[in-house]
Amino acid sequence: MSESAYKVKVAKDLADLIPTFLSNRKKELEALRAALAAADFEQLRQLGHRMRGVGNSYGFDGVSDIGKHIEDGARSGDKASLEKHIAHYGEYLSRVQIAYE
Amino acid sequence: MTGAVDLAATARQAPPQPGFRVLVVDDDPDMAAFLGRLLAGQGMAVESVCDGESVMRSVLAAPPDLVVLDVMLPGISGFELCARLKADPATALIPVVLVTALEDHDSRVRGIQAGADDFLSKPVRREELLARVHTLRRLHETRRELEARRLAAEVQRKEAIRKAFSRYVSPRLAERIIGELGSERAAFGDAHRTEVVALFADLRGFTRLTESVEVGEVVGMLNEYFSVITEAAYRNEGTIFSMAGDSLLVGFNVPFPQPDAPLRAWRTAQDMVASFAPVLARWTQRGGMPTGIGLGIAAGEAIVGNVGSPHYMSYTVIGDAVNTAARLTQMANAGELLVSGAVYEAIRGAVPAGRLEPRGNVALRGKSEAIAVYSTRL
């Protein structure tokens, strides 16, 4: 994912929801790591599915893209792919930059 | 899905406001908050719940104007919830928007089968959400307005019927008739043949009395007389079919079956005479002219129904029982009740022995055969 992918534009009227949104994403990341460690693919699929739905809605397209990869990886049981995308998710969350408009 | 996120921190419960109310159902608190924020921004009152059980509780406690329902819920699914809402007449008209994954065509088919009014795909686009909700809001408001108009027309129609029927029956019976309107049991339907007990009451000697008192006084006296005997008929759940001159026709076993119709007619006759006694005493004291009620009761098959023209309809009973009761009344003296043999047989077990005396077989005017007649002084 390129540097520009970490820049997101969020509608101003959602601004006060973003801290909780990001806090929940960090908890989600921990849940993904725990599910991967336990090889719980169903849990991984569900988490990925939810990321797909919620990310784009708030303007965080990267969350949805990574969620799709995690969902697909969980379906095919591709642990290496899951490891890669979960690591990428961690990087994304630590570097994401938000502009309100 | 596990508790990977903080439900309590995100699931916002908007305080109830007047206006258009939306219930958002999503187990993902961020999605619920997002949908709630967009809808609240349009001036809608939003409540968010995260599971199926809460949906039913919330809808029953305060029905919303719209439900935005995620299909993937823990416990009861969105499809099942939608089907439940649409199956209950109390909630069937509430529009439901199902929120599904974009490529999930199977979910859309299931949603249509469950009765969903519209669909939204995740990720939810602001413009699409608002466009769909506004369309459903307009539809819902139009539907609600039509329903309000229909209810108002229904109330008006029932009130007109209540007024019309209150001429014939007691207020309690009128309520029962109104309650049965539209049902297959509706009592005031088309004309039909049925067993009827007919009671005629007539004021003996009143015509002579009217010759010696002022017109205004005659009307006042008739009002007193009819008030008293009409109340007696209502107390025994009789149906008043006609009031003419100084006579009153009351039917029993119509419009609703009364297995004890002959006894009701008997009790009504007694009630009429007893209730009229104080009035009669005043009249006698005032004018000294002898008068009193003569009564006749007969039973048999008759045709009952609304008869007349589109401009004037009257609930009417026609048949031999009515004619016989009228003839018996003409024969009865003041304070006397004459009943036909059929009525006597029906009530003899409940009437003290000797109370009704046989008058033998009597040939009534207009009837080819003589009938058994019984008499009593009331």
Boltz contact constraints between the chains, C-beta under 6 A:
constraints:
  - contact:
      token1: [A, 13]
      token2: [B, 41]
      max_distance: 6.0
  - contact:
      token1: [A, 17]
      token2: [B, 33]
      max_distance: 6.0
  - contact:
      token1: [A, 20]
      token2: [B, 9]
      max_distance: 6.0
  - contact:
      token1: [A, 20]
      token2: [B, 10]
      max_distance: 6.0
  - contact:
      token1: [A, 21]
      token2: [B, 30]
      max_distance: 6.0
  - contact:
      token1: [A, 24]
      token2: [B, 5]
      max_distance: 6.0
  - contact:
      token1: [A, 24]
      token2: [B, 30]
      max_distance: 6.0
  - contact:
      token1: [A, 27]
      token2: [B, 4]
      max_distance: 6.0
  - contact:
      token1: [A, 27]
      token2: [B, 5]
      max_distance: 6.0
  - contact:
      token1: [A, 28]
      token2: [B, 4]
      max_distance: 6.0
  - contact:
      token1: [A, 31]
      token2: [B, 4]
      max_distance: 6.0
  - contact:
      token1: [A, 46]
      token2: [B, 1]
      max_distance: 6.0
  - contact:
      token1: [A, 50]
      token2: [B, 28]
      max_distance: 6.0
  - contact:
      token1: [A, 53]
      token2: [B, 122]
      max_distance: 6.0
  - contact:
      token1: [A, 54]
      token2: [B, 28]
      max_distance: 6.0
  - contact:
      token1: [A, 54]
      token2: [B, 30]
      max_distance: 6.0
  - contact:
      token1: [A, 54]
      token2: [B, 31]
      max_distance: 6.0
  - contact:
      token1: [A, 56]
      token2: [B, 123]
      max_distance: 6.0
  - contact:
      token1: [A, 57]
      token2: [B, 34]
      max_distance: 6.0
  - contact:
      token1: [A, 57]
      token2: [B, 123]
      max_distance: 6.0
  - contact:
      token1: [A, 57]
      token2: [B, 124]
      max_distance: 6.0
